[in-house]
């Protein structure tokens, strides 16, 4: 309730304002869809991407328009509902790839085409009135998203930390699989690596939404630099995760070797550095400690130290070196600095 209090209060005021504007300014007697549209766009969460709010408003308004006028010309019934929803959603998908837009278009088309014909009278907001009410509510919601102070970097920080923890856990599980040589442990590591795709995709979407908000909303522009840095880190962490997945697959398809323990130790140390990286991102601090840890790890990541005949462990360290470079860049090193911290081959 504490978290939802402020956002809900703002959304409730926006709903009342949308009703007031539609009723007093535009003279609509029953502007039902104005507050409905405002609430659908804003909701009770503080994360209000301007793009998502706008897509919701456009989808809702277009759905009402399509359902209203399709019903006027073609009547009401199951066939009309099916045809109207199909056509409206296809047009919405053509207009934009956002799932929010198409989803609200379909919902509102179903609501309007399903209403009894008697409820389409002008006194009840029928004809042009209901569609314009939805537009009014949506515009009010977009203005609120633009003008009310927002903090888009908070979710970007939190998602970055969660993704780094996921990478760290995958590193630890892969290290355990290397250390024990157990097929069960190796399968768990591979499964965890594949499952990480969800949090990485969530991070990508969150970063894009936060960047869009920081570009558009005046109150959020001060966070644009930090959000851009977090997005750059996301790309590098994603690359590191791909390298770790390759190691997990290699470990499960080749026999346990003498150098596996050394590789596992490096991966455990990398996991600690990744956790430190995620903590720094969450706190908005420079990840200097993580970079120091990765510099020490890179100095020990020398395939030749395992012996010339231990080709399996050497190949794993070569892959791991790529992940070390990506994580060093994510921690603030330039590309050349990240490569220089690796032990010579």
N, C-alpha and C positions, 0 to 999 in steps of 0.2 A: 504493500500500500504506500509506503514511503517513496519508493522508486516511481510509482505510477502517479503520485499526487500532482506534481507539477505539470507533466505532459497532459494528464487528463483534464486538469483545470483549463489549460490553454485550449485544448480541443473543444471542451464544452463551451467556452466563451466564443470560439470560432463558429460553432454550430448556432449559437444564439445570434451572432452577428450576421451569419448567412441568412437566417430567417428574417431578421430585421431589414436587411437590404432588399431581399426579394419582396417583402410585404410593403414596406414604406416607400422605397425608391421606385420599384417596378410595379407596385400596385397589385401583386398577386395575393388573393385572399387566403389561400391555403398552400403556402410554399413548402409542402412536405419534403420534397426531394432536395431542397437547399441544405438543411442541416444533415440529412442522410448522406449527401455527397461529401460535406465537410468532415463528418465523422469517419466515413469510409477512407478518406484520404489521409487523415491524421492519426486516428487510433489513439492508444494510450501509452505508446512507447516514445522515448526521447529520440530514437534514431529515425529521423525524418528526412530521408534523401529527397531533395527537390525533384529529381528525376522520377523517383518512385511515386511521390505525391502527384506529380503531373500526369504520369501514365495512368494512375488510378482514376484521376478526374476525367481524363479523356476517354478511357474505356467505359467508365460509368455513364458519362454524358452521351457517348455514341450508342451505347446499349439501350438507353432510354429512348433516344431518337429513333433507332431502328425498330424497337419493339412497338413504340407508339404508332408510327406511320405505317408499318407493315400491317398492324392490326386494323387501322382505318381502311386501308385499301383491300386487304385480303381476308379480313375477319379473324375469328379466334377459334382455336381448336388444336388438337394434337399434331395434325399435319402442318399447320401454320407455325406452331411452336418449333417443330423440328427444322423446317425450312428457314425460318427467321434466324434461329441460333446459328445454323450452319453458315448462312450468308454473312451474318454480322461478324462472326469470329474470323472467317476467311478474309474479310475486308480489314479487320483489325490486325491480323497477321501480316497482311500486305503493307499496311501503314507503318508497322513497327514490330521488331522482333521481341519486344518485352512481353513476358508471360503475364505480367500484371494487367497490362492493357487488354489482352485477349480474354483473360479470366473475368474481369469486371464487365466487359462487353457482353459476354455470354450470359452472365448472371442477370444483368439488368434487362437484357432483351427478353429473357424468360419471364421476369417479373411483369414487364409491361404487356407482353403479348398474352400473358395468362390472366390479366385482370378482366373482370366483367365489362362489357361494353358500356354499362350504365355509369361506370366510374370514369369515363373519358370526357365528362362534361367540363366546359370551361370553368364552372364554379369550383370544381374540385381540382383545378390545376391541369385540366386536360389540354389537348392540342399543343400549341407551342409552349404553354406555360410550364409543364413539368420538365421538358428538356432544358428550357432556359433556367429553371430553378437549379437543376443539377450543375449547369455551367457556372451559375453564381456561387454555389457552394464550393465547387472545385477551385474557382479563382480565389475565393477567400482562403481556402486551405493552402494554395500555393504561396499566396502573399504571407501567410503565417510562417510557412517553412522558410521563406526568404528572409523575413524580418526578425523573427524571434531568435535570440541568441542560441546557437547550437554548438555542440562540441563533437564534431565528426571523428576526431582522432582517437577518442576513447575506445570505440569498438575496434578500430584498426589496431590499436595497441593490444587490446585483449585477444583478438584473433591471432595476431603475430605471436604472442606468447604461447597460445594454445598450440599453434603449428610447430613452434620450436620444441615444445615439450613432446609432441608426437614424433618429431625427428629424433630427439634424444632417446625416447623409449625404443624406437626402431633400431637405433644404434646399439643400445644395451642388449636387446633381444638377439640381434645378429651376432654380437660378440659372444653371448652365451652359447648360441648354436655352434660357433667356431670353436669355442673352448671345450664343449662337451662332445661335439661330433654327433650329437643325437639328432636323428631324423625328425623327431617330434619337436625339438627346440628350433630346428631350422624351419620347419613348416610354420610354427608360430611367428617367427621373424618375418617370413615371406607374407603371411596373412596380414600382419600389422603394417607392413610396408604398403601393401595394396589398399588397405583400409584408410591409409593416410590421405588418399586422393580426395576424400570428402572434405577434410579440414583445410587442405590446400586450396580447393576450389572455393570454399567459403571465404578464405582469406582473399582470394582474387576478387570475388564479388564485393566484399566489404571495402577493399581498397578502391575499387572503381567507384562505388557509391560515395565513399568519403571524398574522393577527388572531385567528383561532380558537384558535391555540396560545397566544397571549398572554393571551387571556381565560380559558383553562382551566388551563394549566400554571403552577404557582406560580413556577417558576424562570424563566419567560419574561415575567412580568407587568411587569417593569421596562422592557421594550422596547415596551410597548403604545403609549405616546405617540408614539415615533418612527415605528412602523409605521403608525399612523393618519395621521401627516403625510405619509408616503410614499404612502399610498393617496389622499390628497387631491391630491397632486402628480400622481399617475397620471391622474386624471380630467382635470386641466387640460392635461397633455401630450397626452392623447388628443384633446382639442378642438383643440389647436394643430396636431396632425397632420392632422386633417380639413380645416382651413383651408388647409394647405400642399397637400393633394391637390387641392383646388378650384383653387388657383393653377396647379398642374401641368396640370390639364385645360383651364383657360382658355388657358394658354400654347400648348397644342397645337392649339387650335381657332380661334385668331385670328392674324392676321399679325404679324410682328415689327415693333416700333415703336421710336421714338427713345428713349423712356423706359425701355426694357427694361433697359438697363445700370444705371440707378439702382436699379431694383427688385432686380436681381441682386446689387448691392453690399449692399443692406440684408439680403438673405437670407443672404449669406455671413457677414455680421457676426452675424446671428441664430444661425447654425450654431455659431459660436465660443461664443456665450453659452450655448447648449444643452449643448455639451460641458462647459463650466464648471459648469453646473447638475448634470449627471450625476456629475461628479467630486465635487462637494460632497455629493451624496446618498450616494455610495459611501463617503465618509469620515465621514459623520455630522456634517458641518459646516453652518453656516448659509450659504446661497448668496448672500452679500453681493456678491461680485464679479460674479456673473451678473446680479444685479439692477442693479448700476451700469452694466453693459454694455447691458442692455435699456433703461435710462433714456436712455442716449445714442442708441440706435437709435430709440426712440420719438420723441425730439425731432427727428429727421431724417425721420420718416415722415409727410411732409406732401404730400398729393396735389396741392395747388395749386402747389407748387414746380416741377411738371413742365410747366406751361402749360395753358391752358384747353382746347386742342384735342386734347391727348394723352389721350383718354378711356380707351384700353386700359390704359396703365400706371397711370393714376389708379385704375381699378377694381381692379387687382391690389394696389395699396398699401392700398386700403380693406379688402380681405380680410386683408392682412398685418397691419394694425393690430389686428384681432381676435386673431390669434395672438400678437402682442406682449403684449396685455393678459393673455391666458391664461398665458403664460410668466412675466410679471412677478408674477402671483399665485402661480404655482408657486414663484417665488423668494422669496416672503415678503411681498410687498406686499398690502395690502387691495384690495378691488375698486375703491374710489374712488381710492386711490393709484395703482393700475395704469392707470386711465383718465386720470388727471391727467398722467401722464408722456408722453402722446401729444401731438404737435404739434397745435395747433388747426386745424380744417378751414377 
